[in-house]
Amino acid sequence: MEQKLELTQEWDKVFPLSEKVNHKKVTFETQYGLTLAADLYEPKDAKGKLAAIAVSGPFGATKEQSSGLYAMRMAERGFVTLAFDPSYTGESNGEPHRTASPDINTEDFMAAVDYLSQLENVDAEKIGIIGICGWGGIALNAAAADTRIKATVASTMYDMTRVSGNGYYDANDNEPDRHAAREALSKQRLSDPKEMAGGVIDPLPDDAPQFVKDYYDYYKTERGYHARSGNSNDGWRVIGTQAYANSRFLYYINEIRSAVLVMHGEKAHSRYFGEAAYHYMVDGKAEGYKFVGEPNPNPENKQLLIIPGASHCDLYDGGYTELVGKGEPKNMIPWDKLEEFFKTYLR
């Protein structure tokens, strides 16, 4: 039976509500007994059974940020959409918060598909998912596991298991570095398992890398700040991704038969995750992947879209021409392309 969460009922998103959609708060359960909080968006005046899309991410963010914007924009275009807080995140339950698990997080997406499949105005044969940033890799893992998912978009994706085990750009992809990290995490469990780390740095150093400045610009200013977002505040538990480091999400994505669009910015520091995932998914091998698989049985419905001039965070909300949320919108998210993709493969 669905557990009742005390959800914030007022509109507290970082974007205004579209007049073209209806919105309501909902909850649903996972097979791990956790109750997830979500925002359901429906196109106004729509009739009959519609295609549906579940959305989550970025990793450490909440449904009031980028995932809610994606869900609302796709609802404007005729889909029933669900933006949810993952387990141990935002308004969803699971304690202590800010904890991740490869299997639980993959189940989060599949449980969202369960929920959408049971709605009277949804065609259960026409369900897709969108994963943003770290949830892009989780979305691909879910698509590899659950054949009910007919179309998947991984936007500005991270492979959280790869970066947790190998570091950025695989700089720590060696046994001594992994052993040192394992020792530190093992000690952390005894000293203070609830210690937090990893929120966007504040104040921002003048010499911060550009991608850190971009994160600050989204999560720490009025552009994207939210009180329940770990990225906007105190981050993630130090041991919160310990299980990720010994796992690999994408081992079987070369066997995904359904449609997939991997979408990344040309200038994104994370671009290598998306390109490698796409090539492994299609060819069964890619730079940075130690395992080799068979080529995909359905390569014709796999797409890689590199958006000229876009940074990692530009695909959170479209981006702005100046930092600190100033300037004009760059409109880097290709909404027409997303609509075309989902209408093609959820028909």
C-alpha positions in Angstrom: 0.0 0.0 0.0 1.2 3.5 -0.9 2.8 5.3 2.1 1.7 8.8 2.6 4.5 11.4 2.5 4.0 15.0 3.7 4.6 16.7 0.4 5.1 20.4 -0.1 1.9 21.4 -1.9 2.8 24.9 -3.1 4.5 25.5 -6.4 8.2 25.7 -5.4 9.9 24.9 -8.7 12.8 27.0 -10.1 10.7 27.5 -13.3 7.1 28.9 -13.7 4.2 26.6 -14.4 3.1 26.4 -18.0 -0.5 27.4 -18.7 -0.6 24.5 -21.2 -0.4 21.7 -18.6 -2.1 20.4 -15.4 0.2 19.6 -12.5 -0.3 17.6 -9.3 1.8 15.9 -6.6 1.8 12.1 -6.5 3.6 9.3 -4.8 4.4 5.7 -5.8 6.2 2.7 -4.3 9.3 0.8 -5.4 9.9 -2.9 -5.1 12.3 -2.0 -2.3 9.4 -0.7 -0.2 10.4 2.9 -0.6 7.9 5.6 -1.4 8.9 8.2 -4.0 7.5 11.7 -4.4 6.8 13.0 -7.9 5.2 15.7 -9.9 2.7 14.5 -12.6 2.3 16.8 -15.6 -0.6 16.3 -18.1 -1.4 18.3 -21.2 -4.6 20.3 -20.8 -7.7 19.1 -22.7 -5.9 15.9 -23.9 -8.2 13.0 -24.6 -7.7 9.2 -24.8 -4.7 7.3 -23.8 -1.4 9.1 -24.2 2.3 8.2 -24.4 4.1 8.9 -21.2 7.7 9.7 -20.0 9.4 9.4 -16.6 12.2 11.9 -15.9 14.9 12.1 -13.2 18.2 13.8 -12.6 20.7 15.3 -12.3 22.3 13.2 -9.7 21.9 15.0 -6.4 19.2 17.3 -7.7 15.5 17.3 -7.1 12.3 17.2 -9.2 11.9 20.9 -8.7 15.0 21.6 -10.8 16.0 20.3 -14.3 13.9 17.1 -14.3 10.7 19.0 -13.6 11.4 21.4 -16.4 12.0 18.5 -18.9 8.7 16.9 -17.7 6.7 20.1 -18.0 8.0 20.9 -21.5 7.3 17.4 -22.8 3.8 17.6 -21.3 3.3 20.8 -23.3 4.0 18.6 -26.3 1.4 16.0 -25.6 2.9 13.5 -23.2 1.9 12.5 -19.7 5.1 13.0 -17.7 6.4 12.2 -14.3 9.4 13.9 -12.7 10.4 12.1 -9.5 12.8 12.4 -6.6 14.9 9.3 -6.4 15.0 7.1 -3.3 16.8 8.8 -0.4 16.5 12.2 -2.2 14.3 15.3 -1.9 10.8 14.5 -0.7 11.1 10.8 -1.3 11.7 8.5 1.7 14.6 6.3 2.7 17.0 7.2 5.5 19.6 8.5 5.8 19.1 10.8 2.8 21.7 11.4 0.1 22.5 7.7 -0.4 22.8 5.9 -3.7 22.6 2.3 -4.8 23.0 0.9 -8.3 20.1 -1.5 -8.0 17.8 0.8 -6.0 18.3 3.7 -8.4 17.6 1.5 -11.4 14.5 0.2 -9.7 13.4 3.9 -9.2 13.0 4.3 -12.9 11.2 0.9 -13.3 8.9 1.8 -10.5 8.0 5.0 -12.3 7.1 3.0 -15.3 4.9 0.8 -13.1 3.1 3.9 -11.9 2.6 5.4 -15.3 1.4 2.1 -16.7 -1.5 2.1 -14.3 -2.8 5.5 -15.1 -6.1 5.6 -17.0 -4.9 8.1 -19.5 -1.6 6.4 -20.3 -1.0 3.8 -23.0 1.2 1.3 -21.1 2.8 0.2 -24.4 4.1 3.7 -25.0 6.3 4.7 -22.2 9.8 6.3 -22.3 12.3 7.8 -19.9 14.7 10.7 -19.7 17.7 10.7 -17.5 19.7 13.9 -17.0 23.4 14.0 -15.9 24.1 11.1 -13.5 20.6 9.8 -14.2 21.4 9.5 -17.9 23.6 6.4 -17.1 20.9 5.1 -14.7 18.3 5.5 -17.5 20.4 3.4 -19.9 20.8 0.7 -17.2 17.0 0.7 -16.7 16.4 0.5 -20.5 18.8 -2.5 -20.6 16.8 -4.2 -17.9 13.1 -3.3 -18.6 11.7 -4.0 -22.0 8.6 -1.9 -21.2 10.8 1.2 -21.8 10.3 1.9 -25.5 12.5 5.0 -25.8 15.2 6.5 -23.7 17.0 9.9 -23.7 20.3 10.3 -21.8 20.9 14.0 -21.6 24.3 15.4 -20.7 25.0 12.1 -19.0 27.5 10.9 -16.4 28.2 7.2 -15.8 28.2 7.5 -12.1 29.7 4.0 -11.6 32.6 4.8 -14.0 33.5 8.1 -12.4 33.1 6.6 -8.9 35.5 3.8 -9.6 37.9 5.5 -12.0 37.8 9.2 -11.3 37.3 11.9 -13.9 38.7 11.0 -17.3 39.7 7.6 -15.8 42.7 9.3 -14.0 42.4 6.9 -11.1 41.7 3.8 -13.1 44.3 1.6 -11.3 44.4 -0.7 -8.4 46.5 1.4 -6.0 44.2 4.4 -6.3 41.1 2.3 -6.0 42.5 0.6 -2.9 43.3 3.9 -1.3 39.8 5.1 -2.0 38.3 1.9 -0.5 40.4 2.2 2.6 39.3 5.8 3.1 35.6 4.9 2.7 35.9 1.9 4.9 37.4 4.1 7.7 34.7 6.7 7.1 32.0 4.2 7.9 33.3 3.9 11.4 34.3 7.5 12.0 31.2 9.2 10.7 29.0 7.4 8.2 26.6 10.4 7.9 29.3 13.0 7.1 28.4 15.1 4.0 30.6 16.2 1.1 30.3 17.1 -2.5 28.0 20.1 -2.6 28.8 22.7 -5.2 31.7 24.7 -3.7 30.7 28.0 -2.1 32.2 30.6 -2.2 33.5 30.0 -5.7 37.3 30.3 -6.1 38.5 32.6 -8.9 40.6 29.8 -10.3 37.8 27.2 -10.4 37.5 25.2 -13.6 34.8 26.4 -16.0 32.6 23.4 -15.3 32.6 24.1 -11.6 31.7 27.7 -12.4 28.8 26.3 -14.5 27.6 24.1 -11.6 27.8 27.1 -9.3 25.8 29.2 -11.7 23.0 26.6 -11.9 22.8 25.3 -8.3 23.9 28.2 -6.2 22.0 31.1 -7.8 18.3 31.8 -8.3 18.7 30.2 -11.7 18.5 26.7 -10.2 18.9 26.8 -6.4 16.5 24.7 -4.4 16.4 24.1 -0.7 16.0 20.3 -0.9 18.8 19.8 -3.5 22.0 18.3 -2.2 23.9 20.0 -5.0 22.6 23.3 -4.0 23.4 22.8 -0.3 25.6 20.3 1.7 26.1 17.7 -1.0 26.0 13.9 -0.7 27.1 11.5 2.0 30.9 10.7 1.8 30.0 7.0 1.7 26.8 7.6 -0.3 28.2 6.2 -3.6 30.5 3.6 -2.2 28.6 0.7 -3.9 28.8 2.6 -7.2 32.6 2.4 -7.3 32.5 -1.5 -7.5 29.7 -1.6 -10.1 29.3 -0.8 -13.8 25.9 0.3 -15.0 26.3 -0.1 -18.7 27.6 -3.6 -19.2 24.5 -4.8 -21.1 23.5 -1.6 -23.0 24.8 -3.1 -26.2 21.7 -5.4 -25.9 19.1 -2.6 -25.7 16.7 -3.2 -28.6 14.5 -0.1 -27.9 15.3 3.4 -29.2 17.9 5.5 -27.4 19.0 9.1 -27.9 22.3 10.1 -26.2 22.4 13.9 -26.2 25.4 15.9 -25.1 26.9 19.4 -25.4 29.9 20.0 -27.6 31.8 21.8 -24.8 30.6 19.6 -21.9 33.4 18.3 -19.6 31.3 15.1 -19.4 31.0 14.6 -23.1 33.3 11.6 -23.0 30.7 9.6 -20.9 28.0 10.1 -23.5 30.1 9.4 -26.5 31.6 6.2 -25.0 28.2 5.0 -23.9 26.8 5.5 -27.4 29.7 3.7 -29.1 29.6 0.8 -26.7 25.8 0.5 -27.0 26.1 0.3 -30.8 29.5 -1.4 -31.4 29.9 -3.4 -28.2 33.2 -1.6 -27.5 34.4 1.9 -26.8 37.4 3.8 -25.3 37.3 3.6 -21.5 35.4 0.2 -21.5 37.5 -2.8 -20.6 34.8 -5.2 -21.5 33.9 -6.0 -25.1 30.5 -7.2 -26.2 28.6 -8.0 -29.4 27.4 -5.2 -31.6 23.8 -4.1 -30.9 21.1 -6.1 -32.6 19.1 -2.9 -33.3 21.6 -0.1 -34.1 19.3 1.7 -36.5 17.3 3.3 -33.6 20.3 4.5 -31.6 21.3 8.2 -32.0 24.1 10.4 -30.8 23.3 14.2 -30.8 26.2 16.6 -30.0 24.8 20.1 -29.5 27.2 22.8 -30.9 28.5 25.2 -28.3 26.6 23.7 -25.4 28.2 23.0 -22.0 27.2 20.4 -19.5 24.8 22.6 -17.5 23.3 24.2 -20.7 21.3 21.0 -21.0 19.8 21.5 -17.5 17.7 24.4 -18.4 18.9 25.7 -21.8 21.7 27.9 -20.5 22.3 31.6 -20.3 24.7 33.9 -22.1 26.3 35.1 -18.9 27.2 33.4 -15.6 25.2 33.8 -12.3 22.0 33.3 -14.2 22.3 36.6 -16.2 22.1 37.4 -19.8 19.7 36.0 -22.4 18.5 32.4 -22.6 20.6 30.3 -25.0 17.8 27.7 -25.5 20.3 24.9 -26.0 17.8 22.0 -25.2 16.4 20.8 -28.5 12.8 20.4 -27.5 11.6 19.8 -31.1 14.1 17.0 -31.5 13.0 15.4 -28.2 9.4 15.6 -29.3 10.2 14.1 -32.7 12.2 11.2 -31.1 9.5 10.2 -28.6 6.6 10.6 -31.1 8.5 8.4 -33.5 9.2 5.6 -31.0 6.2 5.8 -28.7 3.6 5.6 -31.5 
